Amino acid sequence: MPHAPLSVPRPAPGSRARRLTAICAAAVAVAGLSLGERAVTGVLASGPEQSRVVARVAAPAQPQQRATATATSASWNPKVSCTAAVTTLGAVLGSQRGSSGGATFAGGGFRPGVPDRRSATPPCTVNGVRTFVELRNVVLSSCSSINKDGDWTCTVRDPAKPAGDMNRMHIETDVKYRKSAGWSQPPGNVKLHLQGFVYWDPDHTGAKWHNHSGWEMHSFTAWKRA
């Protein structure tokens, strides 16, 4: 025998509808919904009686708009065929701060970055977004540290802005570039112009030495004195 479709009784017009509206409004006030949250109303039906419940649901963080390059520059490294987007460290990191204090993936201006930091021929764009950038008038820490994998590592910062995780980015020079003819170790604490590929490393977002963020320049392919 076929079953009739389940129907939910509709609230009667008049005073009962007004009473339910008032109850719902009071529940919203008690919940204390704040900016960045949205109210979700559900209906629980039991015979002719109905009640409404209001749940707090945090609205997801909205991705920051990607950076738009207003200028480009040819690669200084003959092994790199990409054209660099001339930008700033702040534009690469974005302004969204994560729970540990560093820049988030969603806020990155050049996300998602290159998919493989070890590639000898990383793509110049991913989903229409440039991966190869040029940072001007920045300063490096000492680049004397060499990892077990042979990569040179240092930290880049913008000297015109206050120190902090949102003004620092980890950079690495892959061993294949470091051992190339013509490459030399960049000086520390001197204004430089840098070129390299933007990469998101999800494994070090909580590390202090990685500025509590996954963003890095890997590989850092060339430098010039400012």
Secondary structure, DSSP 8 states (H G I E B T S, - for coil): ------------TTHHHHHHHHHHHHHHHHHT--TTEEEEEEEEEETTEEEEEEEEEE-----------SEEEE-SSTT---EEEEE-HHHHH-S-B-TTSSB-STT-TTTT--S-TT-SS--SEETTEE-EEEEEEEEE----EE-TTS-EEEEEE-TTS--SGGGEEEEEE-HHHHTSTT-----SSSEEEEEEEEEE-GGGTT-GGGTTSSEEEEEEEEEEE-
